[in-house]
Amino acid sequence: MSVIFIAGAGTDIGKTYVTAVLARQARAAGGSVRVLKPVASGVASLADPAFAASDTAVLLEAAGLPVDAGTVEACSPWRFTAPLAPDRAAAAEGRSVDLDAVVAWCRVRIAEAAPGEAVLIEGAGGLMSPVTRDATVLDWLIALGCPVLLVAGSYLGAVSHALTAIAVIRARRIGLRGVVVSESVESAGLDETIEAVRRFAPGAHVVGLPRGASALPGVTVP
Protein backbone atom coordinates (compact mmCIF):
# COMPACT_ATOMS: atom_id res chain seq x y z
CA MET A 1 0.00 0.00 0.00
CA SER A 2 1.36 3.38 -1.04
CA VAL A 3 0.12 6.77 0.15
CA ILE A 4 0.82 10.04 -1.66
CA PHE A 5 -0.41 13.48 -0.63
CA ILE A 6 -0.92 15.79 -3.62
CA ALA A 7 -0.28 19.39 -2.55
CA GLY A 8 -0.15 22.59 -4.56
CA ALA A 9 2.39 25.39 -4.71
CA GLY A 10 -0.69 27.58 -5.08
CA THR A 11 -4.44 27.46 -5.58
CA ASP A 12 -6.21 26.32 -8.74
CA ILE A 13 -3.08 25.12 -10.51
CA GLY A 14 -4.07 21.56 -11.44
CA LYS A 15 -3.96 19.33 -8.33
CA THR A 16 -7.19 17.56 -9.25
CA TYR A 17 -6.11 17.18 -12.87
CA VAL A 18 -2.80 15.62 -11.81
CA THR A 19 -4.47 13.36 -9.24
CA ALA A 20 -7.02 12.18 -11.83
CA VAL A 21 -4.29 11.46 -14.38
CA LEU A 22 -2.37 9.42 -11.79
CA ALA A 23 -5.51 7.49 -10.84
CA ARG A 24 -6.30 6.61 -14.46
CA GLN A 25 -2.67 5.73 -15.09
CA ALA A 26 -2.60 3.35 -12.12
CA ARG A 27 -5.81 1.65 -13.23
CA ALA A 28 -4.57 1.33 -16.82
CA ALA A 29 -1.50 -0.48 -15.46
CA GLY A 30 -3.76 -2.93 -13.65
CA GLY A 31 -3.39 -1.39 -10.22
CA SER A 32 -5.97 -0.46 -7.61
CA VAL A 33 -6.31 3.14 -6.46
CA ARG A 34 -8.26 5.01 -3.78
CA VAL A 35 -8.83 8.75 -4.27
CA LEU A 36 -9.54 11.08 -1.34
CA LYS A 37 -10.36 14.77 -1.41
CA PRO A 38 -11.31 15.08 2.29
CA VAL A 39 -11.84 18.84 2.36
CA ALA A 40 -13.45 20.45 -0.69
CA SER A 41 -14.65 24.02 -1.19
CA GLY A 42 -16.74 25.43 -4.01
CA VAL A 43 -18.79 22.23 -4.26
CA ALA A 44 -22.39 22.34 -5.42
CA SER A 45 -25.06 20.08 -3.97
CA LEU A 46 -24.97 16.51 -5.30
CA ALA A 47 -28.43 17.14 -6.76
CA ASP A 48 -27.10 20.13 -8.74
CA PRO A 49 -25.92 19.29 -12.30
CA ALA A 50 -22.90 21.49 -11.57
CA PHE A 51 -21.63 18.83 -9.16
CA ALA A 52 -20.40 16.82 -12.15
CA ALA A 53 -17.64 19.39 -12.62
CA SER A 54 -16.54 19.32 -8.96
CA ASP A 55 -13.13 18.02 -7.93
CA THR A 56 -14.80 15.17 -6.06
CA ALA A 57 -16.76 14.01 -9.11
CA VAL A 58 -13.69 14.24 -11.35
CA LEU A 59 -11.65 12.10 -8.95
CA LEU A 60 -14.36 9.48 -8.50
CA GLU A 61 -14.77 9.10 -12.24
CA ALA A 62 -10.98 8.81 -12.65
CA ALA A 63 -11.00 6.01 -10.07
CA GLY A 64 -13.75 4.23 -12.01
CA LEU A 65 -16.39 4.78 -9.34
CA PRO A 66 -20.00 5.95 -9.68
CA VAL A 67 -20.79 9.42 -8.42
CA ASP A 68 -23.45 8.87 -5.78
CA ALA A 69 -24.11 9.85 -2.17
CA GLY A 70 -22.05 6.97 -0.79
CA THR A 71 -18.94 7.44 -2.92
CA VAL A 72 -19.04 11.22 -2.52
CA GLU A 73 -19.15 10.95 1.27
CA ALA A 74 -16.34 8.37 1.21
CA CYS A 75 -14.18 10.72 -0.86
CA SER A 76 -15.07 14.20 0.46
CA PRO A 77 -16.82 14.28 3.84
CA TRP A 78 -16.06 17.98 4.42
CA ARG A 79 -17.75 19.80 1.53
CA PHE A 80 -18.54 23.50 1.38
CA THR A 81 -20.38 25.61 -1.17
CA ALA A 82 -18.33 28.81 -1.16
CA PRO A 83 -15.15 28.77 -3.31
CA LEU A 84 -12.99 29.95 -0.41
CA ALA A 85 -10.29 28.51 1.85
CA PRO A 86 -11.92 25.73 3.90
CA ASP A 87 -11.87 27.65 7.17
CA ARG A 88 -13.73 30.60 5.60
CA ALA A 89 -16.05 28.41 3.52
CA ALA A 90 -16.99 26.46 6.65
CA ALA A 91 -17.56 29.64 8.68
CA ALA A 92 -19.90 30.94 5.96
CA GLU A 93 -22.13 27.93 6.68
CA GLY A 94 -21.82 28.15 10.45
CA ARG A 95 -19.55 25.14 10.50
CA SER A 96 -15.89 24.47 11.25
CA VAL A 97 -13.12 22.06 10.30
CA ASP A 98 -11.07 20.27 12.95
CA LEU A 99 -7.60 19.17 11.86
CA ASP A 100 -7.47 16.22 14.25
CA ALA A 101 -10.75 14.95 12.83
CA VAL A 102 -9.52 15.29 9.23
CA VAL A 103 -6.26 13.51 10.02
CA ALA A 104 -8.05 10.72 11.93
CA TRP A 105 -10.47 10.22 9.02
CA CYS A 106 -7.58 10.00 6.55
CA ARG A 107 -5.83 7.41 8.72
CA VAL A 108 -8.95 5.26 8.85
CA ARG A 109 -9.34 5.39 5.07
CA ILE A 110 -5.65 4.57 4.62
CA ALA A 111 -5.97 1.60 7.00
CA GLU A 112 -8.92 0.32 4.97
CA ALA A 113 -6.85 0.16 1.78
CA ALA A 114 -6.12 -3.27 0.41
CA PRO A 115 -2.54 -4.56 0.08
CA GLY A 116 -1.04 -3.05 -3.06
CA GLU A 117 -3.70 -0.37 -3.31
CA ALA A 118 -2.47 3.18 -3.86
CA VAL A 119 -4.06 5.97 -1.83
CA LEU A 120 -4.03 9.45 -3.36
CA ILE A 121 -4.96 12.26 -0.97
CA GLU A 122 -5.54 15.64 -2.56
CA GLY A 123 -5.10 18.69 -0.35
CA ALA A 124 -7.07 21.92 -0.45
CA GLY A 125 -5.62 25.06 -2.02
CA GLY A 126 -1.90 25.70 -1.70
CA LEU A 127 0.62 24.23 0.72
CA MET A 128 0.18 27.09 3.19
CA SER A 129 -3.57 27.58 2.67
CA PRO A 130 -5.61 27.53 5.90
CA VAL A 131 -7.68 24.40 6.43
CA THR A 132 -8.88 25.36 9.90
CA ARG A 133 -8.68 28.57 11.94
CA ASP A 134 -5.24 27.57 13.21
CA ALA A 135 -3.85 24.95 10.81
CA THR A 136 -2.68 24.91 7.20
CA VAL A 137 -2.38 22.18 4.57
CA LEU A 138 1.27 21.88 5.66
CA ASP A 139 0.15 21.05 9.22
CA TRP A 140 -2.20 18.43 7.79
CA LEU A 141 0.59 16.91 5.72
CA ILE A 142 3.01 16.84 8.66
CA ALA A 143 0.40 15.17 10.89
CA LEU A 144 -0.19 12.41 8.33
CA GLY A 145 3.53 11.85 7.79
CA CYS A 146 3.23 10.67 4.20
CA PRO A 147 5.30 11.74 1.16
CA VAL A 148 4.10 14.62 -0.97
CA LEU A 149 3.83 15.16 -4.69
CA LEU A 150 3.95 18.91 -5.30
CA VAL A 151 1.97 20.42 -8.18
CA ALA A 152 3.13 23.74 -9.59
CA GLY A 153 1.94 25.86 -12.50
CA SER A 154 3.83 27.42 -15.41
CA TYR A 155 2.40 30.95 -15.13
CA LEU A 156 4.63 33.97 -14.60
CA GLY A 157 5.82 33.72 -11.00
CA ALA A 158 5.27 29.96 -10.73
CA VAL A 159 8.98 29.24 -10.34
CA SER A 160 9.16 31.35 -7.18
CA HIS A 161 6.04 29.71 -5.76
CA ALA A 162 7.34 26.22 -6.54
CA LEU A 163 10.80 26.85 -5.06
CA THR A 164 9.29 28.38 -1.91
CA ALA A 165 7.06 25.33 -1.44
CA ILE A 166 9.97 22.95 -2.03
CA ALA A 167 12.09 24.82 0.51
CA VAL A 168 9.33 24.55 3.13
CA ILE A 169 8.80 20.85 2.44
CA ARG A 170 12.52 20.13 2.74
CA ALA A 171 12.91 22.26 5.86
CA ARG A 172 10.17 20.20 7.54
CA ARG A 173 11.88 16.97 6.39
CA ILE A 174 8.83 15.78 4.46
CA GLY A 175 9.49 13.23 1.75
CA LEU A 176 9.22 14.97 -1.62
CA ARG A 177 8.04 12.35 -4.12
CA GLY A 178 8.39 14.77 -7.02
CA VAL A 179 7.24 18.02 -8.60
CA VAL A 180 4.71 18.13 -11.42
CA VAL A 181 4.61 21.34 -13.43
CA SER A 182 1.07 21.47 -14.77
CA GLU A 183 0.86 23.78 -17.77
CA SER A 184 -1.15 26.89 -16.94
CA VAL A 185 -3.71 28.53 -19.25
CA GLU A 186 -1.55 31.65 -19.40
CA SER A 187 1.78 29.90 -19.45
CA ALA A 188 5.16 31.57 -19.26
CA GLY A 189 6.60 28.43 -20.85
CA LEU A 190 6.27 24.85 -19.61
CA ASP A 191 9.77 23.68 -20.54
CA GLU A 192 11.35 26.87 -19.24
CA THR A 193 9.55 26.51 -15.90
CA ILE A 194 10.63 22.89 -15.55
CA GLU A 195 14.26 23.80 -16.32
CA ALA A 196 14.27 26.64 -13.79
CA VAL A 197 12.78 24.52 -10.98
CA ARG A 198 15.30 21.76 -11.67
CA ARG A 199 18.17 24.27 -11.69
CA PHE A 200 17.27 25.89 -8.38
CA ALA A 201 16.03 22.74 -6.60
CA PRO A 202 18.77 20.19 -7.27
CA GLY A 203 17.78 16.67 -6.43
CA ALA A 204 14.07 17.24 -7.00
CA HIS A 205 12.40 14.98 -9.55
CA VAL A 206 10.59 17.46 -11.81
CA VAL A 207 8.26 16.49 -14.67
CA GLY A 208 5.85 18.41 -16.86
CA LEU A 209 2.19 17.84 -17.67
CA PRO A 210 1.03 19.66 -20.82
CA ARG A 211 -2.58 20.81 -20.97
CA GLY A 212 -4.84 18.02 -22.21
CA ALA A 213 -2.27 15.28 -21.50
CA SER A 214 -3.71 11.96 -20.35
CA ALA A 215 -0.52 10.45 -18.94
CA LEU A 216 2.26 11.58 -16.65
CA PRO A 217 5.53 9.89 -17.64
CA GLY A 218 8.11 9.67 -14.90
CA VAL A 219 5.65 9.44 -12.01
CA THR A 220 4.38 6.05 -10.91
CA VAL A 221 1.77 5.05 -8.37
CA PRO A 222 2.69 1.61 -6.96
N, C-alpha and C positions, 0 to 999 in steps of 0.2 A: 504494500500500500504506500502510495506516494502522495504527499500533500504539498501544494504550491499555492501561495497567496499572491494574487495578481493586484499590484498596487500601481498607482499612477503618479507621474511626476507633476501632474496637474489635473484639472477637472475637464471632463468631456474630451479626452484625447484618444479614446479607442480601447479602453480596458475591456469592455464587453465584447467588442469585435475580436480582439485578440483571444479572449477566453473562449469564445464560440469557435474560432478557428482551431484552437488547441483541442477542444472537445471533439469536433468533427474529425480531426486528424487522428486522435487516439482511437475513435470508433472505427475509422477506415482501416486502421492497422490491426483491428481485431481485439482492441483493448476495451476495458470497461471504465467509465468515467462518471463521477458525481460532480455536479455543478452547484455551487452555493453562492447566492448573492444575499447574505443575511440582512443587510440594511440597505433599503432602496428608497430613494426620494424621486419625486416627479412621476409617481406611478398612478395611473388611472384605476378606477374600480375594475374588477375582473369582468363585470357585466358590460363595461364600456368597450366598444370596438377598438378604441385607442390603446387598450391594454396589449394588443397584439404587437405593438411596436416597443413595448417596455423592455428594459434590460432583462427582467425575469423571464418574459416570454421568449426572447431571443435565445437565452441560455438553455431553457428547457427544450426548445426545438432542436438546438445544436446537440443536445444530449440524447435526442431521439425519444423524448418523453411527451405525453400529451399535456396541453396547457389546461389544467382544471384546478378546482379549489384545493385538492389534496396536494398536487405537485407544486403549486404556487406557494402554499404554506410551508412545504418541506424545503423549498429553495429560498424564499424570502419572507420570513415571519415578521420582520419589522418593515412595513411598507407605509410610505407617506405620500400624500398628494402633491404638496408644494415642491417645486424643483429647487430646493435649497439644501444647505448642509443638513445632515440628519438631525442635529440638535435643534436647529431652527424650525425645520419642517415638522418635527415632533411637537415642539412648543406651540406651533400654529394650530395644532389639533388638540391641545390640552394634554398632550402625552409626553413621555420622556423615554430616553434610551439609557439603559444601564450597561456599562462595559462588561462587568462581571457576568451578567446574564447572556450577553452576546457571545463572550468567550466560552462560557459553559455550554451553550447551545452548539457552537462549532465543534467543541470537543466530543459531544455526544454523537453528532453526525459523522465525525471522523472515525470514531470508534465503531460505528455501524457499518463502515465500508468493508467490503469483502476483500480477501487477500488478492493482491494484484490490481485492485481498483484504484484509479487515480482520483484524488479529490482536488478540485479547483475552487478556491475561495476568492471571489472578487470583492475588493474593498469598495469604499464609497468616496468619491471625489479624489483629491490628491493625497499624497503621503501624510501631509500635515493638516489635512482637513479635519475639523471637529466632528466627532461621532456623537459625543455626549457633551454636557456642559463643561466637563473637566478632562476629557480624554480625546486624543486624536487617532487617526488610522494607524499611526506609528505605534501608539500605546497598545492598540488592538493586536498589531502584528507581533510586538515584543511579548505580549501575554501568551499568544499562541505558540511562539517559538518555532515556527516553520519557515522554510526558505521563501524568498520573495522573487517574483519575476516583475521587474519594473517596466512599465509602459510609458514611453515618452512620445512627443509629437515631433513634427519637422517644421513647425512654424517658426517665424523669426523670434528668437529668445528661447527656443526649446532646448538648446544646448546648455544654457545656464541653468534652466530648471532641472534638466536631467542630471547634470553634474552635482548640483546641490543635493538632490535626492540620493544620489549614489554616495556622496560624502556622509550624509546622515546615516544611511544604512550601514556603511562600513564602520562608522564611529560607534554605532550601537552593537557591532559584531553580529549582525544578522546575515545569514547566508544569502548571498546574491546569486540567484540561479542564472540570471541573464538580464539583458536590457533589449526590449523590442521597440524600435523606432517605427511607430505607426504613422504613415504618411498623412499629413494634415490637408484639409481642403485648400487652405492658403499656405502652400508649402514653400519654405525657403530653400528647398533642395533636400531630397531624401538621402542621397548618397553623401552629400556634403555634411549633413547632420550626423550620419553614422560615423563618418571618418573623424569628425571633431570629437565626438563622445569617446571613441576608441583612443584617440590621441591623448586626451586629458584624463581618461580613466583607465590607465593600463591594467591589464588583467581582467577587465570586465568582458564578458561574452556579449557582443552587440550584434544584433541582426535587424534587418529592415522588413517591413510589411507594407508593400505598395497598396494603394487604395484598390479595393475590388479583389485582392488576392484571396485565394481559398486555402492556401497552405502556408506554413511557416517553417521553411527549411532551417535546420540548425537548432531547433528547439524540440525536444521530445518529452512526452508525458508517459513515464513508465506505466 
